Amino acid sequence: MKKTFEFPNTLTTVICTVALMLAAAYGLVVAVAGIKPAVLVLAAILGMFAFALPIEALMRALLIYSVFLSGVLVYFTPLGPNAYWPAAGLGVVLGVRIPIELLSGARERKRSGSSGDGPGRGPIATLSNVVLLVAAAFPVTVLVSSVVGGAPMDQVLLGIKAYFGYWPLMYVLALGMASEKFIAWAWKALFWCSLIQVPFVAFQRIVIMPQRLQGASEFDSIVGTFGGDPFGGGSNATLVLYCLVSLYLAANYYRVGVHRIAAVALVICTSLACIFAGEVKAVIAFLPMGLTAAFWDTLRKKPIRFVYMLVAAGGFALAIIFAYQAMYWSKNQEVTGASESDGMTKSLTYAFNPDQVSVNTGELSRAAVIALWNQDARGDIPRRWLGYGIFASRASETFSMGKAAAKYYPLNINWTTAAALLWDFGLLGMITFFLIPISTIALILKISAHPQLSPETRAQVHVALAIMVIGVPFHFYQNYVYLHPPTQWLYYFAIGYAIHVARGLPEMPSTRRKSVRASSGFRGIAAAHADAHLPATAELSK
């Protein structure tokens, strides 16, 4: 029988009409404004659909885009730093979903594979609440500082995106909204992260780096998937940080018997290869600090192993210095004419020189950027303690330059996170911000002593401790903890994961015994001794 034509129903007609109108509008944006605004418009459209995604899908998308995609788009496409904005959009969507999930009772859903049946009780759970309370103190400081400093609205919005863009990740983990399946998947991504970096690092080392001007810090081209300007510097410090995390995780997994030696050896070798490829002098300090944290329980029980670790770390530091000297610093010495010893000394002490300032590039050493804040002529007591307001240190030639940054332009006074905190929120803001990792470190040390941690969780907790221990001095090394999505993801994932584990642990059994309180003589002491050392026998005797 021959079919007759039927007009589509009203709903189909409306959907098709709207789709055609959006397509036409998008084509007009591409034709008039170019590729960059078109990509941002597309990201905004996709962001609207992201609200309908489950939280687990949003968390996976945030990890993949932040760690493995955003930096690649920054490095290899004309988008540049604009490619970081979709990560901020995902963070906003995640933040909006948190109260929705809380109101709908999502926090009470079954946590499959959890180490406990719900939030624990006792000192560990209390300490996890202290971390959340400390974290809440920083936004209050930001609010007071911004009101007193009179920060303009555009500066406030950009500052919220920079300082708080990844806080929803921390709260989703801390409030138990992330499944154990996602958390296991995230740690697996961190385990294999160094292996994923290898093809990118190889391409940047073989193809991109030789095109850089020799003697002009060409090693900055080696950034893996973490972004930057191929010919102007990039996030090689983040590359090294992630490779250290992969290395610590592999070593800890092998120690507790989670992974076989072949996978561990592969990850360790690729991690070391990427570390040697990217010149980051701070790794000389970060490696022993992270190793101490990652193996804290072993070192605490047998202090002699700490001596062995220091010897091994010292050998590694010497290997790093000689490798960097052969691959990078010697080229700078050929350009400048400096001797080998002078070149090595300058390379290692550059960060600590308070007079190292370049007006041409706007670059300051880590010590110089703090010294500049200390010498600020307008630094009266309110400025010292509350700063100039959120994002006052932002240096920008195009949009919303901060008040403090405009005073010292073209110098980048937000060269490190610590410096940005001092300029924006003063000493009070810096203290409240630093209390977050410090309280998290205290929480992780408490968690690591819990007898019911699984071997895999114990290994992960110690790597989270290493991230926090490295993170504290990292604030004085770069501004990535508040401006760079890959670094922000790692930092706030570690904090949220520690709280997540703490709130899922059962209360630790008390070491006090009733028999100790009741003992008042030889018979009581003997009963107390039996209770403490032979609990099963003591129960039978009762």
N, C-alpha and C positions, 0 to 999 in steps of 0.2 A: 504494500500500500504506500502510495506516495505521501511523504511528510509535507505538511504545510508550514510556512514560516510563522513563528510566534514572537511577538514583541516581548522583550525581557520585562520582568516585574520591576516595580518602582525602586526597591532596595538595590537591585543590581544596577539599575540606571544611575542612581545617585552615587554609588561607589565608583563606578566607571568614570562618571563626570568629575568627581573630586580627584581621582587619580590622574586624569588627563590634565586638569587644571594645575595640580602640583608638578607634574612633569613639565608642562609649559613654563611655569614659574621658575622651576629649577634650571631649565635650559636658558631662560632669560638671565638668571644670575650668572651662569657660566659665561654667557656671551658678553655681558656688560662688565662684571666685576672681576672675572678671572677665576683661576683654579682654586686659590686659597680660600676666598669667601665661600665658594661653592662647596668645598669639602666641609667647612664649618657648618654651613646650612644643612648639609646631608647628615652630619653628626647630630645636629639638633633634632632633626626629624627622627632619626633612629633612637635618640634619647627618649622621645615620647613613647615609643614602643617598649623601651627598656623597663618602664614602670610596670608592665604586665608580666615581666619575667620573674621566676622564683628567685629568692635571695641567693640560693646556691649558684644559679646560673650567673647572677650579677657578680658574685664573688669570683667565680672562675674567669669571667670576662675581664674583671678588674686586674686580676693577676696576669693574665696573658697579655693584655694590652699594656699594662704598666711596665712589666719586666721584659717582655720579648718583642713588642711591636712598636711602642711609642718612640723609643730611641732609634730604631731602624728607620722610621719615617722621618725623624728629625735629621738623621745623618745622610740618608740617600735620596730624599725628595725635596722639592722646593718649599714644602710646608715649613720647614725649620721648627723653631720652638712652638709654633702654633699646633703642632701635632700632639703636644702634651695636654691640650684642652679637653679632648674627649675623655681622658682619664679623670679630669676634674668633674666632668659631667656625670660619669658613672658614680663617682663619689657622692655627688648631690642626690642622684636617684637612690643610692643606698641609704643615705641619711634620711630621706623622706620615708623610705620603707620601714625604718626602725620603729617609729611610733605606731605605724599601721600594724606591724607585726605584733607589737606589744599589746595593742588594744584588741587584736583578734585572738589573743591567747597562743600565738605561735611559740612563745618562749617555753610553754609547757608541753610541747610535742616531745615524742619519745626521742631520746638521744642515743641512737644505736651505737653500740661499741664504746660508750662512755665509761670512764673509770669509776663512775659513781652514779647513783640513781637520781641525783639532783644536787643543788648547792650544798656544800659541806658545812660543817659547823666547827667552831673552835678557832684557834689562833690563825690558821691558814686562811679560812674564809674571811675572818675579820681583817687580816692584812690585805686581802684582795680588795675589800671595800675601802680600805685606806688609800690604795693606789687610785681607785676611781675618784675618791674625794680629793686627793692631791691633784689629779688631772682636772677636776672641776675648778680648782683655784686659779689655774692659768687663764681660762676665758674671762674670769672676773677681773683679773689684773689687766687683761687686754681691753676690756670695756672701760674701766676707770681711766687707763692711760689714754685711750682714744678720745674720751669725753673731755678730759683735762687738756689734751693736746689739740683738740679741735680738728681731728682728721677729716678731710673731705670724703663724700660718699663713695666716689669712684675708687679712692685709695682704700677705703674700708672693705669694699667688695673684693678687690684684688687681694687684699691682705687675708681675708677670711679664706679665700680659695687657696692661698699659699700655706697658711699656718694650720688650717683645720680641714683641708681637702680629704685627708686620709683618716681622720678621726672616726668616721662611720665604720671603717674596717675594724678598728680597735673595739668599738662598742658592739658590733655584730658578734665578734668572737667572745667578748667578755660577758655578754648577756645570754650566751648559749643559743644564739640563732643559727650558728654554723654547724653543720653536721660533722660527725667524725669522719665521714667519707671525704668531705671536702678538705678537712685538715690533713688527712693522710695524703691526699692528692697534692696539696700545696707543698708538703715536706718532700714529696717525691720530685716535684718540679725543682725545688732547691737542690736536691741531691744531684740531679742530672744537669743543673744549670751550667756548670763549667764546660761540660761536653758540648752543649748547644752553642757556647761562645766560640768554639774552636774554628769553624769555617769563617765566621766574621772576623775574628782576630787574625787569621791567616791572610785573608783578603786585604785587610787594612795594613798589615805588616809588609806584604809583598807588593801591593799595588798602590795604595794611597800614600803611605809614609814616604817612599822615595820621591814623591812629587812635592813634598813640603820643602821649604827653604831650609837648607842645612844649617844647623846651629840655632834654629828658631823653635826649639822645643817640639820637634817633629813627632816625638813619642806620644804627644797628646792625640794623635790620630787614631791610636789603638784603644778602642772603647767597647768592642764587642757589640751587644745589642742595646747599649745604654745611652747612646746619643751624643750629639755634639756637632761642631763644625769640622768637616774633614781637614780644612786648611786653616783653622783658627783655634783649635783646642776642643777637648771633649771630656767626657766623664770617665776617664780611665781609673779614677779612684773608686768609683762604684763598681767597675769591672773587677778590680782587685778585692773589694769587700765581698762581693758575691762569690768569688772563687775561694776566698777564705772560708766562707760559710759552707760551701760544698766540701771543702777539705775537712773541716771540723766534723761535719755530719758524717762523712765517709769513715773517718777514723773512729768516731764514737759508735757508729753502727757495727763496725767490725769488732770493736771491743766488747759489745754486748751480744754479738752473734746474730745480728739481723741480716747482714749482707755477706756474701761470699767474697773471698779475697780478690777474685778477678774484677768484679765490679768496683770494689773499693780502690784497687790499684789503678784502674782506668780513670776514676774520678780524681784521685790524688794527682796523677800524672798530668791530666789536662788542666787541673787547677794550677799546678806549679808552672806549667808552660805559659798559661795566660798571665800569671803574676810576673814572670820573668819578661814577658813581651811588653807589658805596659809599665813605664817608669813611674812608680809611686814610692817615694822614699819612706813614707809613713808606714809601709808594710813592715819595716824593720822593727818598729815599736808595736804595731798591731798584732803581728804574729804571736809573740810570746804572751801578750795580754790575752788574746783570744784562746790560746792553748791552755793557759792557766784556768780560765773560766770553763772551757769545754771539758776539762779533765779534773775539775775541782774536787770531786768526791774522792778520786783516786789519789790525788796529790795531798789531800788533807789527811788521809789515813796513813800514807807513807811519805813523809816530807822529803826523804832522800830522792824520790822520783822528781821532785821539783828541781833539784840540782841537775839531774840528768836532762830535764827539759830545758833548763837555761843553757846548758852546754850545747844541746842540739839547736836551740833557737839562735845562739851566738854563731854557730857554724853556718846556719842558714843566712843570717844577716850578713856575714862576710861574703858568702856566695852571691847574695843579691848585690852588694856594693861593687864587687869586682865585675859582675855581669853588666850592671848598669854603666860602669866605667868603660867597659869595652864596647858596649853597644851604643851608648848615648853621650855620656859626659865627655869622652875623648873628642867627639866631633865638635862640641862647643869649645873645647880647649884649642882646637885647630883654628877656629874662627877668631877667638879672643886672644890667642897667643899665651894663655896662662899655662903654668906648669901643671903636671898631673896632680901633685899634692894640693896645690892651690885650687885647682878645678874641683877636686873631690870635696875639699873643705867647704868651698862656696856652695856646692850643690847640696851638701848635707845641712849647712847652717843657714841657708837662705830663709827658711820659714821663721827663724828666731831673730832675724835682724830687724830691729824697730825702725831703722832708717831706710829700709828697702821700699821705695815708692817710685812708680813710673807714671808720670803725668801723661805720656803718650798713649799708653795702653789702659790706664786707669787701674792697673794692678798694684796691690799692696801685699807685703808679706803678712803671714798670720799674726806676727807680733806687732807690725806697724799699724794694722787696722784697729787693734785694741788700744795702742798708744794714741792714735788719733782721737778716739773717743775720750780717752782720759784727759787729753789736752784741749778738748772742745771748750771754746771761750764761753759758750752759752750754757755750760753744764752746771747750773746752779743746783741746789738740793732737790727741788721737785723734778728737774730734768734728769738728774742722776738716778733717782729712784723710780720715776714713772716714764721717762723717755719722752719722745716727740709724738707718739701715737702710732697706730698700726701702719706698717709699710712706709714709714717716714724715711727709711733708709733705701727705698727702691730707686735705683738709678735707671732712667729711661729717657731716650732721646725723642720718643714719639708720644707717649701717653702717660699721664698721671705720675710725674716724677715726685718723689717724696720731698718734704721740706728740708730734712737734714741732708739728703742726697744732693739737692740743688745747691746747697751751700758749699759743698766740697766737689762738685762736678768738675772734671770728668773722673774723679777717683771713685772706685766701687767700694763704698764704705760698708756694704753688706757682703763682703767677700767671704765671711764665715757666718755660720748660724749664731755663734756666740756674739759676734759683733752686731749682727742685725737685731738680736734680742736687746742688747744694750742701747742701741740707738732708738729702737721702737718703743720698748717698755721699761728701760732702765734696769737697775739692779734687781728690783722687785720682780719684774717679769722674767729675768734670767734665772733667778733663784727658783721661782715657781715652776718654770719649764724644766730645769735640771732636776727638780725633786721627782719628776715623773720617772725617768730611768733609774734614779737612785732607789726609789721605793720599789720599783719593779725588780731590781737586783736583790733587795732584801726579801721580797716575796719568793723569788726563784730559789734562793738559798734555803728558805723554809720548806719549799716544795720538794727540793732534792733530797731532804732527809726523811721524806714519807716512805714507809716500808711497802706500801701497796702500789707504787708506780711500776708499770710494766717496763721491761728493758728498753723498748722502742721509745716510749714516752720519756723515760729518763734521759736517753741520748738526746732527744729533741729539746728537752728542757735545758740541758746544759749548753746546747748550741744557741738557744734563745738568750741564755746568760752571757755567752760570748758576744752576741750582737749588742747587748746592752752595755757591756764593759767597753767594747770598742766604740760604741755610739757616743759615750760621754766625751772622750777626747776628739772624736770626729766632728763634734760641734765647733771645735776650735780650728779644724783643718779645712772644711769646706762649708758652703751654705746649702748643701744638698738635702739636709734633713727637713728643710722647709720650702725648697724650691724645685726639687728634682723627684718626679714621680717614682722611678725605680727604687731610690733610696728611701723615700717616704713609705712605700709599700712594705719594705723589709722591716723598717723600724717599728711601725705600728702593728704589723703582724706579730712580731715578737712580743710586744706588750700585751696585745689582746690574747695571744695564745697562753701566756703565763697566767693571766686572770682566768681564762677558760679552764685550764687544768686545775687551778686552785679551787674554783667554785664547784668542781665536779668530784673532788676528793672527799672521802669520808673523814670524820674526825679521827685524829690519831689517838690510839689507846693510851690512857693515862698510865704513867709509870709508878704512881703511888699505890700502895696496897693497904687494905684495911688492917691487915695484921701488923703493919708497921706502927699504925696509930695505937693499936691495942696492946702491943708488947710493952711490958713494964719490968721484966726480969729476964733471967736466963731462958725460961721456957718461952717467953714472948719473942725474944731475939731469935731463938731457934725456929719458931714458927714463921717469923718474918723472913728468915733466910730460906726456908723451904718454899715459901710463897714466891720469893723473887727468883730462885734458881730451878725449882721443880714445880712449875705451876700445875701440871697435870696430876702429879702425886698429891699436891696440896688439895686439889679439888676432891680427889678420891678419899683422902683422909677425913675431910669434912663430912 
